[in-house]
Amino acid sequence: MTTADPALTRPRVLVTGGLTAVRHHPLIAVLAAMVLAFQLSTGSFLNPANLRGIATDAATLAIVAVPLALLVISGYLDLSVGSTLALGGLVAGWLAGHGQSPVVAVLGALAAGAAVGAVNGALCCYFGLSAFIVTLGMLTAVRGLAQQLFPLPLSGFGPGFAWLGGSRIAGIAAPVVIAAVVLAAGALFLALTPAGRHVFAIGVNREAAHLSGISVRRTPFALFVVTGVAAALAGAIKASVLDSVVAGTSGAGFELTVLTAVLVGGVALTGGSGSILGVLLGVLFLGGLQNGLTLLNVPTFWQQMAQGTALVAGAALAYFAPRAAR
């Protein structure tokens, strides 16, 4: 009886595994093609400095995309994350600018984000209101509150607060490290905890999950709060990086960007399916797309059209890919 040569079977296993990964996450192939196209057209897309820039810019997107993805998997939605990001940045910047330590400034931002998330969660999970309508209303309400509390632009937060967005940990930008921790925590939560499995169960069939003894209110409520906290943290990081924040423009349109990353990453808007790996791919795709178009000096309105097209393509990909894999 002869046995296969390991030197010959190993490449075959790698190819098979790669094809399986692409079949489950077709965005991998799209991402690879996009990277190749931008590298050939710009010659600098894969430069280490540019890749570090992409990672840093995409970090705040990833921080919010992970909890938002969990929320969408559970069958809910939060369209107020852009306004919550602005409020979090304003609160953190105001506290830092008035002599508070960076820790107090960030904690203040997180408290503001948690409050917004708690309101969203209470109205949607305990009062049964539509998440789309509630969070769309909160998008406007929180933005208006931010403009009322901080009518003038804030800037000059001091070197201590600048550490949050400008420092490096083991040579890696602090926002990227924070994003990596959030991604890892989200993946472990879904894979290893009962609550993670409950998220899928609630998204698939809320009534059946309730009959199985799963708390169909408490779990999504907690996800709303975590999403608000993540958005506020992203706002604090942006305020730290820019050393300024404006109530009327900070985070404007961010809710559509992060939702695009989530949906392009394969999370079903109807709930019940998705993965953190897919979310990471969606974040990298959007970050790479925006960076590559900027390198090519593509006008902003064309970049917005590309992002909208990516959202539609992502929805189509999420619909047809599972059927093609059968």
N, C-alpha and C positions, 0 to 999 in steps of 0.2 A: 504494500500500500504506500503510495507516494504522498508526500505533503507539499503544499504550495510553498514556494520560496517567499519568506517574509519580505525580502527586498522588492519582490514583484507585487505582493498583495497590499503593502502599505500605501503606495500611490493610489491604487484602486480604491481603497477605503477612504482616503482623503478626498478623492474626486466624488465618490458617492455621497460622502458627508457634506461636501460643498454644494452638490446639486440639491440635496435634501434641504439644506439651509436656505438656498435661493428659492426653492419651491414654497417653503413656509414663509419666507420673508423676501418677496420679489423686489422689494426696495433696495436690497443689496446690489442687484444687477444694475438698477437704475442709478444708484449712487456711484458705482464703479464707472459706469459710462459717463456720468457727469464729470467726475474727477478727471478722467482721461481727456474729455473734450476741453475742459477749462485749462488743463496743463498744456495741451497742444496749442491752444489759441492764445494763451498768455505767457507761457514759459516760466511763470513764477508762482503758480497756484500751489505747488507742492513744496515751496521753500519753507524751511522750518519756521521762520519768523511769521510767515503768512498763516501756517497751520496753527501756530500758537494764538494768533489773532482770532482765527475762526473759533477755536476752543473757548477763548475768553469771552467772545461776543455771544456764543451759544450757551454759556454757562447759566445765565439768568433764565433763559428759555427752558433749559432742562430742569432747573429747580422747580419751576411752576408746572411744567408738562407732566412730571411724574405723578403728583397728587391729583392733577386734573384728569389724567388718564384713568386713575383708580376710580375717580368719581364718575366718569363716563362709563366705565365698565359696569359700575353698579346701577346704571340706568339714569343718572342725573347729569347735570350740566351746570357750569358756572361761567357766565359771560361778564362778570364784574371784576375779573382778575386784573384788567388793565387799570381800572380806577383804584382798585385796592393797592396795586403797585405804586401808583402815584401817591396815595395817602400814606403808605408806609415810608416812602422816601421822604415825604414832607415832614412827617413826625420825627423820623430819625435825624434828618438834617436840622430841624428846628432845635431839637434837644442838644445835638452836638454843637450847634452854633451858639447856644446859651450856656456853654460851659459844662454840660454833662459829659460823663465818660462815654466812650464808644459802646461799652456794654449796656449802659442805661439807655442810650440812644437806640440801639438795636432792639432791646427788650420793649421799649415803647412802641416801636414799629410793629413788632410781632403781636403785641397786645391789640393794636388797632386792627391788624389783619385778622386776628382771632375773633374780634367783635363783629366784623363784617361777615366772616364765615359763619359765626353762630346765628346771626340774623337770617342769612340765607338758609342755613340748615334747619332752623326752627320752622320757618315758613314753608319750606318744601317737604321736610320729613315728618313733622308733627302736625301741621295744619293742612297738608296735602295739596298745596298750591303748585302750579306748574313751575318747574325749575327754569324753564326758558323765560317765562314772563317775570318771575321774581328777580332773577339775576340780571335780566335786561333792564328792569326798573332800577335795581341797585347800581348798575353801571352808571346811570345818570345821577342817581341820588348821591352816591359816594363821591363822584366827580364834583357835583355841586357843593357838597360839604367841604371837600378839600379846597375849593376855590373860595368858599366863605371864610374858612379858618386861616388860609394862607393866600391872601389876594395878591401879594407881591412875590416875585421870584426869590428863592433862598439860595445863598451861595456862601463860600468861605467857611467850611465846617471844621477846618483845622487838620493838622497832620495826624492826630490820633485816629480820627474817623476815617482818614484816607487809607489806613491800614486794611480795612475790610475789603476794599476793591483793588488796592494796589500792591499789597504785599505778596510774598512768595513763600510757599511751604515746600521744603525740599526741592526748590527750584521750579515749582509749579505755581501758577497764579492762584491765589486764594479762592476766587470764585470758581475756578475749575475743580479745585479740591472739594469745595462745598457741593458742587453739582455731582461729583463722583460719589460722594457719601450719600446724597439723596437718591441717586440711581441705584446704588447698591442696597440701600435700605428698602426702596420700593420693590426691587426684585426679590429680596429675602422675605419681605412681608407677604407677597403673593405666593411664593413657592413653599414657605415653611410654616406659616401660621394658619390656625383655623379661621381667623378673621379674614385673611387673604382669600381663602376658599369661599367664605361667605360673600365676599364682594362679587365673585362670579355668579354665585347662586342667586343673589338678589337681582343681578342684571338679567339673568336668563328668565326667571319667573319669580316675581316678588311674592305672589300668593303662596306658591309651593314652598318657597324659602320660609315664609312665616309659619306655615303648617309644620315645617321641619324643626321649628324651635329657634330659628335664626332671628336675631333682632334686626328687623328690616328698617327700623327707624334710627337706632343708635349708631349703627355702623356708617350709613351715609352721612348722618349728622357730623360724626367725627371727621369724615373725609372733607366735608364742607369747611370745617374749622381749619384743618391742616392745609387745605388749598388756600384759604385766606392768609394763613401764616406764611406759607411759601411765597405768595405774591408780595406780601409786605417785605419779606426778607430780600426778594429780588429788587424791590424798590430801594431798599437801603443800600444794597450793593451798587446799583446804578447811581444813586446820589453820591456815594463814596467815590466812584470812578470819575464822575463828571464834576464833582465838587459844586454842584448846583442842581436845582430841581424847580420846575415850573408847574403849578397846579393844573393849568389848562392844557398842557401838551404832554407831560410825562406819562408814559404808558398808553398814549392814545393809539388805538388799533392793536394793542398787544394781545387782547383777548382773541382776535382772529388769527394772529400769528401762532399763538400757542395751541389753539384749537386745530389749526392746519397741521402743525407738527404731530399732534396726537392722532388725528384721523389718517394722515399720510402714513403714519407708523403702523397702521393696521388695526387701531382700536375702533370697534363698531360703535357708531353713534346710537344705535338701538340698545347697546349694553350687552354684557355677557361674554365678550371676547376681547382679547388684546394681550399685549406683553410689554414688559419694560424694555426688552431688546428692541422691539419695534418702535417704541417711543424714542429711544436713543438714535435709531436710524433716521427717524423723522426729523429730529432736532439737527442731526448732522447734515441731512439733506437740505433743509431750509437754510442753515448757516452757511453751507458751502455754496448754495445757489445765490444767496445775496452777496456773498463775498466775490464769487466769480463774476457776477454781473457788474459789480462795482469795479473790479479790475479791468473789465472791458469798457468802462465808462458808459454803461447803459443808463439812460435817463431813469429817474425814480419812478415815473408812471409806468414804464415798461417793466420795471422790477415788481411793481404792485400787480400788474397783469400776470406776470410769471407766477407770483405767489398764489393768485386766484386760480390760475390754471392748474397749479400743483395740488390745490385742494380738491378740485374736480377730478383730477387724475387719481389722487389718492383714494377718493370715494369709489371710483371705478375699479381700482386695483383691489380694494378691500372686498368688493362684491364678486369680482370674477376669479380672483386667485384661488379661493377655497374650492370653487367648482372645477377649475382646471386641474387641481391637485387630486381630485377623486378618480 
